[in-house]
Amino acid sequence: MNMEHIISKLDQHTPTILGSENFLKYAVLLPLIRKDSEIHVLFEVRSLKLRRQPGEICFPGGRIDSEDTDERGAAIRETIEELGIKGEEISDVYPIDYLISGFGMIVYPYVGFIDCPERIKPNPTEVGDIFTVPLSYFIETEPEVYHVSFKAEPEENFPLNLLVGGENYNWQSRQMDEFFYIYENRVIWGLTARILSHFVEILR
């Protein structure tokens, strides 16, 4: 190993998020529609037939597949599949900040307009219902924020003897903020609410 080899390797390396190759990657679309002379946000209610999070409120989206051209393409594809619309009926799709979940996921959110909402035909295998909320409601309403703490619990064979402090090592607890919006009888929370809150902050 020499200096030239090290410099060559560093010069050819493109930085990413350390360990991101092991993360599951998802893309979602925050859909906007024009309704009653104003802008509404469209939400899905996940089908009760789904194994993961049945009945919860979300945006169209899903895992990025190898055949997707990019994250934006994945968000559009999932929206087409879940809402039963055509690609040309989705316009002005823009990225907002992506987020890294503490559970090994990277989520790439996009915002876009659905131009012909009357043509929506939800896929019943994935979508139990859809509804809309005026965007003005979220601009005028702060989300409720609650905290969830995670305590580190090393496995039985963890080499505590190699740590300064051993069994008394001071593990740092982690805290995650969970966002909630309550609209009429609908509870919008989790990543959906967090993405929505971020979008609203951009608008403000």
Beta strands, then each sheet from edge to edge (+ up, - down):
strand 1: 24-35
strand 2: 38-46
strand 3: 57-58
strand 4: 61-63
strand 5: 90-95
strand 6: 99-101
strand 7: 105-114
strand 8: 127-134
strand 9: 144-150
strand 10: 174-183
strand 11: 186-189
sheet 1: 3+ 2- 1+ 4-
sheet 2: 3+ 2- 1+ 7+ 5-
sheet 3: 3+ 2- 1+ 7+ 6-
sheet 4: 3+ 2- 8+
sheet 5: 9+ 10- 11+
end
